[in-house]
Amino acid sequence: MYKISVSKDLFEEILLKKTNILKKENTKYWKKELLEVKILNDKLSYSIKSIDKLIITNGLGNDKPYMKVECLDIVYSPSKECFEFYLGKVLEQKNTQIEENYKDILIERLIKEKLELQNSLNKDHLTQVYNRRKMEDDLNIFINQKNAFMLTAIFIDIDRFKEINDNFGHDIGDKVLEHISKILRVYAKKLNGEVYRFGGEEFVIFSFIAKDRIITILNELKNEVKSNKMYHPKRDIFISISMGISFYDDYKDKKLFIKKADLAVYEAKKNGRDRIEFAN
């Protein structure tokens, strides 16, 4: 097991998991310590020793900070002319007094990482809008808010999306989904709401604005989608959307609320597409 002394800043970065790589310059000492030279079939070859633990210290004297760390791997980097020790868990530590401000930083970082992980689990990988699971979680919150009487569900379906996939390929179909989702994110803000990918080429926006303003904004959305054609070497791709609208205040039941908006968008498609229908 090797003992390596590092600077105070690097010691704290390793301890606080800000870095997991320790670099040592490619010196004669480290070559001798880490490289195992072999002669195989009259040819020289070498391998890097396997080390499972490292002792990392900082400072001088008996009370110097000390930690024992897992060593997951050692890699030689010719471009950087150094050995890179890939570090794992801190197994043991002594005299490592982290200042209070570092504790605060560490706590904030852990909270941030947790939120980022949760956010990534709630996002649709392709379109980067929220997914259906997040939609259902948010709906449970929204219907219990004081302003639930303003809650509106807007179902959005890309017209003739199967034809786009069939004629241009699924890669282009994915680009269409990304293109539409960017526009929907902008309009979700105008609608004081959030957008979710419901599945396939279907999206949902939950909105909290007055009913008389919704149709004006959705007509703007519909026209903007139509005016933003996508260029393709084969031929330009013209896109339109159909929308269905339902109001939570009309049903007071979340499943029926969603179902009615879904049925309304099918009515819009049945009645010629590129249009908006309200739930009956």
VENBELNOR-V521954 format. One record per pair of residues at least 24 apart in sequence whose ideal C-beta (glycine too) atoms are under 6 Angstrom apart, sorted by sequence separation. I is the first residue (numbers start at 1). GAP is how many residues later the second one is. D is the distance in Angstrom with one decimal. If there is no record, write none. Layout:
I_GAP_D / I_GAP_D
This chain:
68_24_4.1 / 244_24_5.8 / 218_25_5.9 / 48_26_5.1 / 67_26_4.2 / 191_26_5.8 / 242_26_3.9 / 190_27_5.3 / 242_27_4.8 / 66_28_4.6 / 65_30_4.9 / 65_31_4.9 / 242_31_5.1 / 63_32_5.2 / 243_33_4.6 / 244_33_5.3 / 245_33_5.0 / 246_33_3.8 / 187_34_4.6 / 240_34_3.9 / 161_40_4.0 / 158_43_4.1 / 157_45_5.2 / 11_47_3.9 / 156_47_4.4 / 126_48_6.0 / 34_49_6.0 / 155_49_5.7 / 6_50_6.0 / 8_50_5.3 / 127_50_5.5 / 127_51_5.9 / 154_51_4.3 / 1_52_5.0 / 2_52_5.6 / 3_52_4.3 / 4_52_5.5 / 5_52_4.9 / 129_52_5.1 / 30_53_5.6 / 127_54_3.7 / 26_55_4.6 / 152_55_4.3 / 26_56_5.4 / 25_57_5.4 / 150_58_4.9 / 218_58_5.6 / 23_59_4.8 / 24_59_4.9 / 23_61_5.5 / 135_61_3.8 / 147_61_5.9 / 21_63_5.4 / 22_63_4.2 / 129_66_4.9 / 130_66_4.5 / 131_66_5.9 / 132_66_5.8 / 20_67_4.8 / 129_68_5.4 / 127_70_5.4 / 124_73_4.2 / 15_81_5.9 / 159_81_4.6 / 158_83_5.7 / 159_83_5.8 / 156_85_5.4 / 157_85_5.0 / 156_87_5.3 / 154_89_5.9 / 155_89_4.4 / 16_90_5.5 / 154_91_5.5 / 153_93_5.0 / 152_95_5.5 / 151_97_4.0 / 149_100_4.6 / 153_104_5.9 / 155_106_4.5 / 155_107_5.5 / 153_108_4.1 / 157_108_5.1 / 155_110_4.1 / 143_111_5.6 / 159_114_4.4 / 139_115_5.7
